[in-house]
Amino acid sequence: MMSGTSDYTPPKVWTWNKANGGQFANINRPIAGPTHEKELPIGRHPLQLYSLGTPNGQKVTIMLEELLALGHSGAEYDAWLIRIGDGDQFGSGFVAVNPNSKIPALMDRSGPKPIRVFESGAILTYLAEKFGAFLPTEPAERAECLSWLFWQMGSAPYLGGGFGHFYAYAPTKIEYAIDRFAMEVKRQLDVLDRRLAESEYLAGSHYTIADIAVWPWYGGLVKGWTYGAAEFLQVEDYKNVLRWADAIHSRPAVQRGRMVNRLSGEPSSQLHERHDASDFETRTQDKLAAAE
């Protein structure tokens, strides 16, 4: 790592007068709202998902595949690809579903009036309550589940926008930033490891939306899929997290959900759009590639 030495002094008033560099510079901006007019497509299922197969996006597709595996036919969905690197999230249609311009965003068209749901934790909770699954009803276990769900909402930005950004994406490696966020991520892994030493799953003995929310981020990290940082963070030290991560990864619905709207990895692991369960066999991404 390079030491981040600089004589930079913050101005009295910050202004947006230059690109900040890095992989995501073209989509970083200090204002909200749409940049262009673009309506969202609508498929034939009641649930319309607009997303990308990042850890946040995987939470919702895993949840939907788990619901379908339980026999909830009403959880059939169309998953439309939002290419955030191209700025799709700033189209007028997407902003109407999520004014924060972040994936994932869901439209439920099963009732007389469409319902929008944005923020992954809100979508998981909405779906769990709608279908009566993966959210405990016993008060103590429900409280534990929701506590870990909100733990993920508050913790993952330190892993992604903090550690991940400065370790993997920032144009300059800043020792202070990487050390600070690596320390916090290791603390978070220790929090999880201690909990999973005493409990099979995060909320207790049952697999819940807490696990579905946490696994794509922290399971992916210890499995070596995230930022190429497994060795750097010595993830082998977190044996209970590794046990939990392997157990969840073995679930067929998790494996399917992780493929949807995915643009990275082996082509066989990608399903760019999902409109029917048969798409996992007919390889939607191959059809899209042929059309491009």
PyMOL commands that set and color helices and strands:
alter all, ss='L'
color gray80, all
select helices_A, chain A and resi 25-27+55-69+73-75+84-86+88-90+92-97+120-131+139-169+175-198+209-222+230-233+235-237+239-249+252-259+267-269+279-282+284-291
alter helices_A, ss='H'
color red, helices_A
select strands_A, chain A and resi 47-51+77-81+105-108+115-118
alter strands_A, ss='S'
color yellow, strands_A
deselect
rebuild
show_as cartoon
